[in-house]
Amino acid sequence: MKENMHPQLHDVSVHCACGNEFMTRSTKKELRVEVCSNCHPFFTGKQRLMDTEGRVEKFNRKYGKKEAVEAPAAPAEEAAATTEA
């Protein structure tokens, strides 16, 4: 097998934006991440859903089911009554 083919692995400290810090191995010398297993919603069970602009409500207003407007049934009943007589 060829020598010096694989990259060198280093013991590095990973720094998360939440303040969590842990050790791992990587080809990079330093790792900084935004989300780790301590703050990720999948692992914590907390879901952070933010709809600050009201996009869901806007979609429901635009494409949601509209309530059927009831038309007056009297003309249809009158037409049926006149044809029976």
C-alpha positions as CSV (number, residue, x, y, z in Angstrom):
1,M,0.0,0.0,0.0
2,K,1.3,3.5,-0.8
3,E,2.6,5.6,2.0
4,N,1.4,9.1,2.8
5,M,-1.8,8.5,0.9
6,H,-4.3,9.2,3.7
7,P,-4.6,12.6,5.4
8,Q,-3.3,13.0,9.0
9,L,-6.0,12.8,11.7
10,H,-5.6,15.2,14.7
11,D,-7.3,15.2,18.1
12,V,-9.4,18.4,17.9
13,S,-11.8,20.2,20.2
14,V,-15.2,21.0,18.7
15,H,-16.7,24.3,19.8
16,C,-20.5,24.8,19.4
17,A,-22.4,28.1,19.3
18,C,-24.4,26.9,22.4
19,G,-21.2,26.7,24.4
20,N,-20.8,22.9,24.3
21,E,-17.3,21.7,23.7
22,F,-16.1,18.1,23.0
23,M,-13.2,16.2,21.6
24,T,-13.1,14.3,18.3
25,R,-10.7,13.4,15.5
26,S,-10.5,15.3,12.3
27,T,-8.2,16.3,9.4
28,K,-8.8,19.9,10.3
29,K,-6.9,21.5,13.2
30,E,-10.0,23.3,14.7
31,L,-13.8,22.9,14.4
32,R,-16.5,25.4,15.1
33,V,-20.1,24.4,14.6
34,E,-23.5,26.1,14.9
35,V,-25.5,23.1,16.1
36,C,-24.4,20.1,18.1
37,S,-26.2,17.1,19.7
38,N,-26.9,19.2,22.9
39,C,-28.8,21.9,21.1
40,H,-30.2,20.2,18.0
41,P,-34.0,19.9,18.1
42,F,-33.9,16.2,16.9
43,F,-31.8,15.2,19.9
44,T,-33.3,17.5,22.5
45,G,-37.0,17.0,21.6
46,K,-37.6,20.7,21.5
47,Q,-38.6,22.1,18.2
48,R,-38.0,25.7,17.4
49,L,-40.6,26.7,14.8
50,M,-40.7,30.4,14.1
51,D,-43.3,31.9,11.8
52,T,-42.7,35.6,12.5
53,E,-44.0,36.7,9.1
54,G,-47.2,34.8,9.2
55,R,-46.4,32.7,6.1
56,V,-48.6,29.8,7.2
57,E,-51.6,31.9,7.8
58,K,-51.0,33.8,4.5
59,F,-50.8,30.4,2.6
60,N,-54.0,29.2,4.3
61,R,-55.9,32.4,3.4
62,K,-54.7,32.2,-0.2
63,Y,-54.9,28.5,-0.9
64,G,-56.9,27.0,2.0
65,K,-60.4,25.5,1.6
66,K,-63.0,28.3,1.3
67,E,-66.3,27.9,3.0
68,A,-69.1,27.2,0.5
69,V,-71.4,30.2,0.1
70,E,-74.9,29.0,0.4
71,A,-77.1,30.1,-2.4
72,P,-80.7,30.7,-1.7
73,A,-82.5,27.4,-2.3
74,A,-85.9,29.1,-2.7
75,P,-85.8,29.5,-6.5
76,A,-84.9,25.8,-7.0
77,E,-87.8,24.7,-4.8
78,E,-90.2,27.0,-6.5
79,A,-89.2,25.6,-9.9
80,A,-89.7,22.1,-8.7
81,A,-93.1,22.9,-7.2
82,T,-94.3,24.5,-10.5
83,T,-93.3,21.6,-12.6
84,E,-95.1,19.1,-10.3
85,A,-98.4,20.9,-10.4
